[in-house]
Amino acid sequence: MKTKILLILSILLISNVLSAQNATKIIDSFIANVKSSAIKTDFTLVVKEKNAKEGHTVKGNFTMKSNKFIMNMNEMTVYFNGKTQWAYTPQTEEVTITEPTTEELAETNPMAILYAYRESSDIKFAANNSNSANYVIELSPKNKKSDLQKITVVIDKKTGNLLSIKQLEKNGNSVTVNLTNYQSKVAIADNAFTFDVKKYKNLMINDLR
């Protein structure tokens, strides 16, 4: 009986390890693809507080290459070149310049959080992951002091494209991004991710670096 119990425990342990390895491999493959070539996609972002019936929804599109991105929304365009971020508002001809932290980047572009939490999280398939068309993967920060409770990522099994990403904070607030019209291997120069202030004559600059 003891031998059978040990055998069952060993099988469960090996299964959990293989599950973590496979889930990590899928995340790594997606990150590698984005690092090697740019992607472009439309998005719907929903920010929801714990007790709110409905969340605040923002729609737009963004182009991302490695840790650089351009995000277009109705009222604002955000540029990030890997270090500096420019948030440009055309209605007021104003741009705010910052050097955002990982947490601040996640508020602007939740996809960026995959880079930051890849090494510092436990990665595994979600309990509701099934043999359907998509992988459902969870990243749980190892640092118990983190405000972030869990990141849930959904990736298309056939294409390897990211379909959605959800950040759940310990306070119950969440940020969900759903992606559509996903394009991979988009041609774009690195300098396109830097906002050129010289092109705007009447620009008001708020430099908060």
Number of C-alpha atoms within 10 A of each C-alpha: 6 7 8 9 10 11 12 12 12 12 12 12 12 12 12 14 13 13 16 17 14 16 21 20 13 16 21 14 13 15 19 12 17 18 15 11 15 21 22 22 19 18 23 15 22 17 18 18 15 15 9 9 7 11 17 11 13 13 14 17 19 19 21 25 25 19 16 23 26 23 22 18 14 11 11 15 19 23 22 26 20 16 12 16 25 25 20 23 18 13 8 11 13 17 22 16 19 16 16 17 9 14 15 12 17 17 14 16 19 21 21 20 19 19 15 14 17 17 12 13 17 15 25 22 21 17 9 9 14 11 8 9 11 19 23 22 24 25 25 19 20 14 11 9 9 12 13 20 19 19 24 19 24 21 20 15 15 9 10 16 19 21 19 21 23 21 24 18 17 14 11 13 16 20 21 21 22 17 19 14 11 15 13 17 13 13 11 14 9 14 10 14 23 19 21 10 14 8 8 10 8 11 16 15 14 13 11 9 10
